[in-house]
Amino acid sequence: MNFSTLRYDKADHIAVATFATPGNLNAITEARLDDIEAVLEDCESDESIGALILTGEGRAFCVGLDLDLLDRAFANLDFFDRIVARINAIITRIENLPIPTIVANNGFTRAGGFEISLGCDFMIVADEAKVGDVHTDAGVVPACVTLRLRRRVGDMRAKQILWTAQWYQGQAAVDIGLAIKSVPLANLLDEARAFARTLVDKPRPALAALKAIMRDGDGLSVADGAALELRAFAHYNRTQPFGREGYRAFREKRVPAWKAG
């Protein structure tokens, strides 16, 4: 596949998409949206992929909309609505991917870049990276992040992040609940790959089922959530061979077929 705004590599069941326009701090253009959509389509269709890592080249992961795009957006609010709706659809698609997703924030991450990050299951940040929403500092209301952020960090922390427009560097992003780990920039991609390897040795459909339960069960009562999980359990056992194979491998003291292959 050919991409104009990112590099895309696949190895050992891990896909890595690296935003590669450091000259504009990996800002969002319509070409970048095209490229992200192509990556997501490949991750959906290629069942050998067990995890996706998003990261950036240079000083930023992504600083939101490109200035030329923002000029057009503020001059034509209908166009602005269409662009942010497209970004929201991409974030939703990331959330719905049947594989774990990890954002490795290498540098400045704000606005649309922050929103894309929140669509990923996990965030790992470089010690040097600065992450924040910062829309309100520019007098703008975010379009794709508010409730996602509240689910990630809780109501009070989400208000703090959004309303103060603070930056959170490295460990501070971990402390507030945005990221699971902060590591030196030189080790960032290696750490993200190492974490992905703890996921890709599991059956893709098993993690997909768990991801769907957590996504679809958000906001349900305990009883309704339990019913959802029971239905998913029954469906998985009737449509996937991995539970039976895992049990047989345990009884026969051998490596399960999906790991041995």
Buried (B, 14 or more C-beta within 10 A) or exposed (E): EEBEBBEBEBEEBBBBBBBBBEEBBBBBBEBBBBBBBBBBEBBBEEEEBBBBBBBBBBBBBBBBBBEEBBEBBEEEEEEBEEBBEBBBEBBEBBBBBBBBBBBBBBBBBBBBBBBBBBBBBBBBBBBBBBBBBBBEEEEBEBBBBBEBBBEBBEEEBBBEBBEEBBBBBBBBBBEBBBBBBBBEBEEBBEBBBEBBBEBBEBBBBBBBBBBBBEEEBEEEEEEEBEEBBEEBEEEBEEEBEBEEBBEEBEEEEEEBBBEEE
